[in-house]
Amino acid sequence: MENTNLQDIDGYDNYKFDKVLLQVYNNRTNKYLKNYLDKYGYYTVGLFKNGKGKSYLIHRLNYIINNPTEDISDYQIDHIDIDKLNNKIENLRKCSPSDNMSNTKTRKNNKLGIKNITKTKWNTYVFKLTKNGIKYQKHFKRLEDAIEYRNIKVNEICGEFANLG
């Protein structure tokens, strides 16, 4: 009985992708390959063809398998919930690099802990956002005003990729 969850990986005859387990199956060894975390925290797998190995991001493979007619060569694949380990197809979407940067967490080195807002040496606050190469910036005397403005502008500029956290 054939596993219907296994889908061909274009260009790799010895491998299939399991759409349920989100793992690559090796047809020659009859075993699943182990996913490993890359230095950026994404699940990755190594595939070999003609003696040469290449690493593939699991979320990218999953998106390609589920959208075989879609060309994603100039796009990134975004994790909607920002969880790099959640590679379920319903959590993935095609996006531009700028959209992908919009949907990120607050940086760890952000002293205020508030995304897109920093405190200046003059005890004022500045909102900064770059989207599609365009820089947005505005200064505020009060943090509350900066947050209110940020919430409106980020949603307006980033749309479905807006992330305030």
Solvent accessible surface area in square Angstrom, and as a share of the most:
residue,aa,sasa,rsa
1,M,247,1.10
2,E,141,0.63
3,N,57,0.29
4,T,117,0.68
5,N,55,0.28
6,L,30,0.15
7,Q,66,0.29
8,D,103,0.53
9,I,12,0.06
10,D,137,0.71
11,G,41,0.40
12,Y,20,0.08
13,D,135,0.70
14,N,47,0.24
15,Y,13,0.05
16,K,50,0.21
17,F,0,0.00
18,D,1,0.01
19,K,76,0.32
20,V,101,0.58
21,L,97,0.48
22,L,30,0.15
23,Q,47,0.21
24,V,0,0.00
25,Y,42,0.16
26,N,20,0.10
27,N,52,0.26
28,R,185,0.68
29,T,78,0.45
30,N,104,0.53
31,K,138,0.59
32,Y,78,0.30
33,L,40,0.20
34,K,170,0.72
35,N,27,0.14
36,Y,100,0.38
37,L,97,0.48
38,D,38,0.20
39,K,173,0.73
40,Y,137,0.52
41,G,25,0.24
42,Y,52,0.20
43,Y,69,0.26
44,T,6,0.04
45,V,2,0.01
46,G,24,0.24
47,L,0,0.00
48,F,120,0.50
49,K,91,0.39
50,N,143,0.73
51,G,75,0.72
52,K,157,0.67
53,G,48,0.46
54,K,116,0.49
55,S,67,0.43
56,Y,50,0.19
57,L,54,0.27
58,I,1,0.01
59,H,9,0.04
60,R,62,0.22
61,L,6,0.03
62,N,2,0.01
63,Y,19,0.07
64,I,68,0.34
65,I,21,0.11
66,N,45,0.23
67,N,41,0.21
68,P,107,0.67
69,T,139,0.81
70,E,64,0.29
71,D,105,0.54
72,I,11,0.06
73,S,83,0.53
74,D,125,0.65
75,Y,89,0.34
76,Q,69,0.31
77,I,7,0.04
78,D,3,0.02
79,H,10,0.04
80,I,75,0.38
81,D,72,0.37
82,I,41,0.21
83,D,64,0.33
84,K,79,0.33
85,L,87,0.43
86,N,40,0.20
87,N,6,0.03
88,K,117,0.50
89,I,58,0.30
90,E,125,0.56
91,N,12,0.06
92,L,12,0.06
93,R,40,0.15
94,K,67,0.28
95,C,5,0.03
96,S,34,0.22
97,P,71,0.45
98,S,25,0.16
99,D,30,0.15
100,N,33,0.17
101,M,133,0.60
102,S,9,0.06
103,N,11,0.05
104,T,44,0.26
105,K,132,0.56
106,T,32,0.19
107,R,173,0.63
108,K,209,0.89
109,N,109,0.56
110,N,30,0.16
111,K,204,0.86
112,L,57,0.28
113,G,49,0.47
114,I,34,0.17
115,K,22,0.09
116,N,31,0.16
117,I,0,0.00
118,T,66,0.39
119,K,102,0.43
120,T,24,0.14
121,K,169,0.72
122,W,179,0.63
123,N,106,0.55
124,T,35,0.20
125,Y,30,0.12
126,V,6,0.03
127,F,1,0.00
128,K,105,0.45
129,L,20,0.10
130,T,77,0.45
131,K,11,0.05
132,N,103,0.53
133,G,68,0.65
134,I,100,0.51
135,K,164,0.70
136,Y,62,0.24
137,Q,107,0.48
138,K,89,0.38
139,H,104,0.46
140,F,28,0.11
141,K,177,0.75
142,R,132,0.48
143,L,42,0.21
144,E,103,0.46
145,D,53,0.28
146,A,0,0.00
147,I,50,0.25
148,E,110,0.49
149,Y,57,0.22
150,R,17,0.06
151,N,50,0.26
152,I,102,0.52
153,K,41,0.17
154,V,4,0.02
155,N,78,0.40
156,E,116,0.52
157,I,35,0.18
158,C,7,0.04
159,G,43,0.41
160,E,130,0.58
161,F,18,0.08
162,A,28,0.22
163,N,20,0.10
164,L,60,0.30
165,G,55,0.53
